Amino acid sequence: MDGSGECARAYVKSEILAYIERMPQASDTVDGIVDWWLYDQRLRIGREVVLAALSDLVGDGALEKRRIPPDTIVYAMPATRQPNADKE
């Protein structure tokens, strides 16, 4: 990825983290994240950049990737990071 792609990826990661901090119970597909979480930026940010940012965030433990049968993938804040997780 070139320098501008890396900047876009870093920007998307920060936007996703900001959204998930505001809405810790949120979970969504890549398309939902593009359409709703990144609504203001969706015309400027390519899906491939969002996928790369999501991959980074999953690798860092900031998000988790969940499979919903039969073949839907959603991304969400790990349950252990959600508010009140220690009270369960």
Sequence and secondary structure as in RCSB ss.txt:
>XXXX:A:sequence
MDGSGECARAYVKSEILAYIERMPQASDTVDGIVDWWLYDQRLRIGREVVLAALSDLVGDGALEKRRIPPDTIVY
AMPATRQPNADKE
>XXXX:A:secstr
  HHHHHHHHHHHHHHHHHHHH TT EE HHHIIIIITGGGTTTS HHHHHHHHHHHHHHTSSEEEEETTTEEEE
E  GGGSTTGGG 
